[in-house]
Amino acid sequence: MMTCRTCRHANRRRIDQLLIAGQPLRHIAAQYEVSPSSLFRHKRNCLTESMVCASLDSRNSQDLQNLFHLMAKTMAGILNAEAAPGKQRQIWRVQLKAIDPLLKMPEV
């Protein structure tokens, strides 16, 4: 099986980390002398879901929990805003219910 140029790159692990983190392709390409199109194909074809999940699992769980709480509080504030049109408020209510369990998570 053929591997792409990025798969064979000496700094593949770091490139994968940057791709998973969402860094712009042109910045990674300039830093590691790989074309943006090669990076795009590598991200689309070679990075597996398990690699992305493993990266997320390795992040600081406290940071993720703080982010979820901030998102939930922001949505709750938006939901309570009187200026929101009726239909938009209904959408926000559904979204807020979806993340409600995050609000009930114990602090770590």
C-alpha positions, -999 to 999 in steps of 0.1 A, spaced: 0 0 0 13 34 -9 16 61 17 13 98 11 42 122 13 31 135 47 29 100 61 66 96 52 76 129 65 102 129 94 79 152 115 47 133 108 37 130 144 39 168 149 22 175 116 -7 152 127 -10 170 160 -12 204 142 -38 191 118 -59 177 146 -56 210 165 -70 228 134 -39 248 125 -42 264 90 -28 241 63 -7 269 48 11 275 81 19 238 85 30 236 49 54 265 52 69 252 85 74 216 73 79 221 35 49 201 25 23 214 1 -11 224 15 -28 200 -10 -7 171 4 -17 181 39 -53 183 29 -52 148 13 -33 134 43 -59 149 67 -88 135 47 -74 101 38 -48 92 65 -58 106 98 -82 81 114 -110 88 138 -91 68 165 -61 91 161 -83 122 166 -101 106 196 -68 97 211 -56 132 208 -87 145 225 -84 120 253 -49 132 260 -59 168 265 -64 181 300 -98 170 311 -102 200 334 -98 224 304 -125 204 285 -148 205 314 -143 242 319 -150 248 282 -183 228 284 -194 247 315 -186 281 298 -206 270 267 -235 259 288 -236 291 308 -233 312 276 -262 293 261 -283 297 292 -276 335 291 -286 337 255 -318 316 262 -328 341 289 -323 371 266 -356 388 259 -345 401 225 -342 366 210 -369 358 185 -394 331 195 -382 304 171 -345 311 179 -353 308 216 -369 274 209 -338 262 191 -316 274 220 -338 255 245 -333 223 226 -296 229 224 -294 237 261 -313 205 270 -287 186 250 -258 199 271 -277 201 304 -259 170 318 -227 189 314 -240 215 338 -246 188 364 -211 173 361 -191 176 394 -162 199 394 -129 181 391 
